[in-house]
Amino acid sequence: MDTAKIVSWIDQIQPILLAFGLKVLGAIAVFIVGRWLISMVSRLLGAAMTRQHLDATVQRYLVSFITGALNITLIVAILGYFGVETTSFAALVAGAGVAIGAAWSGLLGNFASGIFLLVLRPYQVGDYVLIGGCEGTVLELGLFGTTITTPDNVMTIIGNGKVMSNDIKNFSTNPWRRVDLGAQLAGSADVHKAIALLKDSVAKVPNITESEGVTVEIIEFNEFGPKLAVRPYCANAHYWQVYFDTNKAIADTLGAAGFPVATRPVKVYPV
């Protein structure tokens, strides 16, 4: 090859290589500075969330999400700096996001609901709740599901989406809880005597909340006779003990007092 042509070719390619090298150095500088800025933003966000006493799990996932989004933006900016068409890349990322969202709609719904539950805190670990149609003690509040132990000692995991779409009952929030029971009397029974006896006997059940007292009143009349509502109050931890002991007190008290058993009246039809 002619030496003059080689020299001419080198002279032509040199500015291009120099410009490309400067672009590479610029891109490296932008990447280093961008990564430093992203790291600083992540630390500031984490510190701000900590000052607001935001849940540690929420902090971790929010910081990870924001960091990932900023890193993608930085890469797209560097590609644009090199003249790469980023519109198609952005459309590809958006399309992938839509496809993943459609495929994982239920999982993402549980994730979003988990974020709200962690922020709003309608219940905490150790609370006795009724969520998603299940009742029990909360073992774990995760991003995708809540784990509870039911009264019959079965571990149950409920999707957070189902939790947020239904009513949430937290029985541990208030200091005491009412126990609702009934006592069916016969039509011929002395209602006032039954009320007095039940108030006295149920008040002696252990772990009754004395400040709230015991309510014994007629709640309805049916075909058997008057029906009494027997309602003591207790702490949530003693609910089932008070529930069963009150039932025993009702049976023992009415039985010992000789109250007649409520039976369905016999209907007489004309011949």
Phi, psi and omega per residue, in radians:
M1 nan 2.475 -3.110
D2 -1.124 2.310 -3.121
T3 -1.060 -0.657 3.139
A4 -1.085 -0.692 3.131
K5 -1.164 -0.689 3.136
I6 -1.105 -0.795 3.128
V7 -1.072 -0.726 3.123
S8 -1.104 -0.721 -3.133
W9 -1.145 -0.704 3.113
I10 -1.124 -0.697 3.126
D11 -1.102 -0.606 -3.131
Q12 -1.319 -0.667 -3.054
I13 -1.418 -0.403 -3.060
Q14 -1.057 -0.811 3.113
P15 -1.075 -0.629 -3.137
I16 -1.144 -0.812 3.123
L17 -1.108 -0.671 3.130
L18 -1.124 -0.758 3.127
A19 -1.133 -0.709 3.134
F20 -1.156 -0.724 3.114
G21 -1.086 -0.717 3.107
L22 -1.121 -0.653 3.107
K23 -1.140 -0.715 3.125
V24 -1.096 -0.788 3.106
L25 -1.086 -0.698 3.099
G26 -1.118 -0.719 3.130
A27 -1.129 -0.714 3.107
I28 -1.091 -0.741 3.129
A29 -1.107 -0.761 3.120
V30 -1.097 -0.705 -3.128
F31 -1.120 -0.792 -3.119
I32 -1.116 -0.830 -3.141
V33 -1.128 -0.737 3.134
G34 -1.083 -0.756 3.120
R35 -1.114 -0.665 3.120
W36 -1.143 -0.744 3.118
L37 -1.124 -0.724 3.131
I38 -1.095 -0.756 3.117
S39 -1.072 -0.712 3.140
M40 -1.158 -0.749 3.121
V41 -1.078 -0.730 3.131
S42 -1.074 -0.758 3.125
R43 -1.129 -0.727 3.136
L44 -1.128 -0.725 3.106
L45 -1.103 -0.784 3.110
G46 -1.048 -0.734 3.122
A47 -1.141 -0.697 3.130
A48 -1.135 -0.731 3.123
M49 -1.156 -0.645 3.108
T50 -1.123 -0.717 3.106
R51 -1.102 -0.544 3.117
Q52 -1.478 0.053 3.127
H53 1.038 0.647 3.090
L54 -1.296 2.559 -3.113
D55 -0.970 2.441 -3.077
A56 -1.064 -0.636 3.137
T57 -1.164 -0.729 3.107
V58 -1.117 -0.749 3.110
Q59 -0.985 -0.843 -3.069
R60 -1.055 -0.783 -3.085
Y61 -1.295 -0.658 3.121
L62 -1.161 -0.763 3.124
V63 -1.113 -0.695 3.115
S64 -1.120 -0.729 -3.131
F65 -1.137 -0.807 -3.130
I66 -1.158 -0.701 3.117
T67 -1.086 -0.759 3.105
G68 -1.089 -0.741 3.129
A69 -1.115 -0.697 3.126
L70 -1.199 -0.638 3.097
N71 -1.132 -0.716 3.096
I72 -1.100 -0.742 3.108
T73 -1.075 -0.692 3.129
L74 -1.125 -0.753 -3.141
I75 -1.134 -0.755 3.118
V76 -1.084 -0.681 3.124
A77 -1.136 -0.700 3.126
I78 -1.171 -0.726 3.086
L79 -1.071 -0.711 3.090
G80 -1.119 -0.602 3.101
Y81 -1.100 -0.586 3.104
F82 -1.474 0.038 3.098
G83 1.538 0.145 3.105
V84 -1.310 2.351 3.133
E85 -1.213 1.953 -3.063
T86 -1.632 -0.152 -3.139
T87 -1.104 -0.785 3.124
S88 -1.128 -0.666 3.126
F89 -1.117 -0.753 3.121
A90 -1.114 -0.707 3.098
A91 -1.111 -0.657 3.118
L92 -1.130 -0.761 3.120
V93 -1.108 -0.740 3.126
A94 -1.117 -0.735 3.112
G95 -1.109 -0.715 3.104
A96 -1.116 -0.684 3.114
G97 -1.102 -0.725 3.115
V98 -1.128 -0.762 -3.130
A99 -1.107 -0.786 3.129
I100 -1.139 -0.697 3.122
G101 -1.099 -0.688 3.116
A102 -1.174 -0.697 -3.110
A103 -1.247 -0.597 -3.077
W104 -1.938 0.545 -3.052
S105 -1.007 -0.777 3.135
G106 -1.134 -0.750 -3.136
L107 -1.145 -0.736 3.121
L108 -1.176 -0.605 3.070
G109 -1.104 -0.732 3.082
N110 -1.122 -0.664 3.132
F111 -1.105 -0.833 3.134
A112 -1.083 -0.725 3.112
S113 -1.135 -0.639 3.110
G114 -1.094 -0.675 3.093
I115 -1.063 -0.797 3.139
F116 -1.102 -0.711 -3.136
L117 -1.144 -0.687 3.133
L118 -1.201 -0.554 3.135
V119 -1.407 -0.829 -3.065
L120 -1.349 -0.541 3.112
R121 0.937 1.028 3.060
P122 -1.217 -0.318 3.051
Y123 -2.666 2.832 -3.120
Q124 -2.292 2.971 3.098
V125 -1.050 2.299 -3.116
G126 1.724 -0.256 3.117
D127 -1.318 2.589 3.053
Y128 -1.692 2.065 -2.962
V129 -2.329 2.886 2.946
L130 -2.141 1.867 -3.088
I131 -2.361 2.428 3.092
G132 0.998 0.485 -3.130
G133 1.428 0.051 -3.141
C134 -2.043 2.500 -3.103
E135 -2.066 2.365 3.125
G136 2.980 -3.002 -3.121
T137 -1.684 2.299 -3.081
V138 -1.251 2.163 3.063
L139 -1.677 -0.685 -3.089
E140 -2.694 2.413 3.043
L141 -1.940 1.735 -3.094
G142 -1.724 3.112 -3.134
L143 -1.301 -0.468 -3.096
F144 -1.917 -0.427 -3.117
G145 -2.743 2.802 3.087
T146 -1.924 2.274 -3.137
T147 -1.782 2.218 3.109
I148 -2.241 2.800 2.994
T149 -1.928 2.075 -3.103
T150 -1.303 2.880 -3.128
P151 -1.015 -0.462 3.094
D152 -1.596 0.364 3.009
N153 1.115 0.775 3.063
V154 -1.989 2.171 3.096
M155 -1.297 2.238 -3.081
T156 -2.274 2.278 3.107
I157 -1.882 2.163 -3.084
I158 -2.009 2.228 3.099
G159 -1.048 2.384 -3.092
N160 -1.107 -0.485 3.075
G161 -1.084 -0.707 3.103
K162 -1.190 -0.621 3.119
V163 -1.100 -0.821 -3.081
M164 -1.259 -0.398 -3.111
S165 -1.532 -0.031 3.134
N166 -2.197 2.988 3.074
D167 -1.171 2.552 3.093
I168 -2.018 2.119 3.077
K169 -1.965 2.104 3.104
N170 -1.926 1.866 -3.088
F171 -1.414 -0.159 -3.077
S172 -1.647 -0.142 -3.063
T173 -1.190 -0.831 -3.124
N174 -1.485 2.658 -3.043
P175 -1.225 -0.390 3.135
W176 -2.447 2.891 -3.076
R177 -2.426 2.517 3.136
R178 -1.552 2.392 3.068
V179 -1.749 2.074 -3.101
D180 -1.738 1.990 3.099
L181 -2.312 2.890 -3.134
G182 -2.285 2.683 3.085
A183 -2.315 1.962 -3.129
Q184 -1.490 2.202 3.108
L185 -1.886 2.735 3.033
A186 -1.343 2.799 -3.104
G187 -1.092 -0.462 -3.103
S188 -1.593 0.014 -3.059
A189 -1.275 2.658 3.069
D190 -1.448 1.775 -3.040
V191 -1.115 -0.779 -3.084
H192 -1.114 -0.666 3.099
K193 -1.161 -0.756 3.135
A194 -1.071 -0.724 3.136
I195 -1.106 -0.781 -3.122
A196 -1.112 -0.779 -3.127
L197 -1.131 -0.738 -3.106
L198 -1.201 -0.667 3.102
K199 -1.068 -0.707 -3.119
D200 -1.218 -0.754 -3.068
S201 -1.318 -0.713 -3.116
V202 -1.194 -0.548 3.122
A203 -1.109 -0.321 -3.139
K204 -1.588 -0.049 3.105
V205 -1.135 2.328 -3.126
P206 -1.052 2.564 3.056
N207 1.227 0.276 2.994
I208 -1.228 2.429 3.067
T209 -1.368 1.843 -3.025
E210 -1.148 -0.579 -3.080
S211 -1.112 -0.500 -3.135
E212 -1.588 -0.318 3.122
G213 1.289 -3.006 3.123
V214 -2.135 2.251 3.120
T215 -1.759 2.167 3.038
V216 -2.319 1.901 -3.104
E217 -2.506 2.826 3.069
I218 -1.273 2.171 -3.126
I219 -1.771 -0.467 3.134
E220 -2.918 2.916 2.972
F221 -2.072 2.294 3.111
N222 -2.269 -2.963 -3.058
E223 -1.191 -0.323 3.104
F224 -1.460 -0.549 -3.063
G225 2.512 -2.821 3.119
P226 -1.269 2.520 3.091
K227 -2.059 2.283 -3.113
L228 -1.707 2.474 2.978
A229 -1.661 2.129 -3.137
V230 -1.939 2.012 -2.975
R231 -2.338 1.579 2.963
P232 -1.488 2.933 3.130
Y233 -2.174 2.558 -3.118
C234 -2.755 2.955 3.030
A235 -1.213 2.673 -3.083
N236 -1.029 -0.609 -3.112
A237 -1.142 -0.409 -3.095
H238 -1.825 0.211 -2.992
Y239 -0.986 -0.963 -3.037
W240 -1.214 -0.587 3.079
Q241 -1.104 -0.791 3.107
V242 -1.159 -0.665 -3.141
Y243 -1.016 -0.909 -3.083
F244 -1.237 -0.716 -3.138
D245 -1.147 -0.596 3.115
T246 -1.199 -0.697 3.062
N247 -1.032 -0.751 3.112
K248 -1.113 -0.711 -3.136
A249 -1.111 -0.676 3.118
I250 -1.100 -0.842 -3.113
A251 -1.129 -0.787 -3.106
D252 -1.159 -0.739 -3.079
T253 -1.158 -0.865 -3.120
L254 -1.188 -0.618 3.119
G255 -1.182 -0.780 -3.120
A256 -1.159 -0.533 -3.136
A257 -1.431 -0.062 3.091
G258 1.324 0.465 3.112
F259 -1.213 2.388 -3.127
P260 -1.165 2.628 3.108
V261 -1.301 2.330 3.140
A262 -1.285 2.136 3.120
T263 -2.192 2.736 3.119
R264 -1.209 2.258 -3.141
P265 -1.133 2.507 -3.139
V266 -1.419 2.193 3.130
K267 -1.512 2.264 3.118
V268 -1.807 2.117 -3.142
Y269 -1.780 2.447 3.129
P270 -1.126 2.467 -3.135
V271 -1.310 nan nan
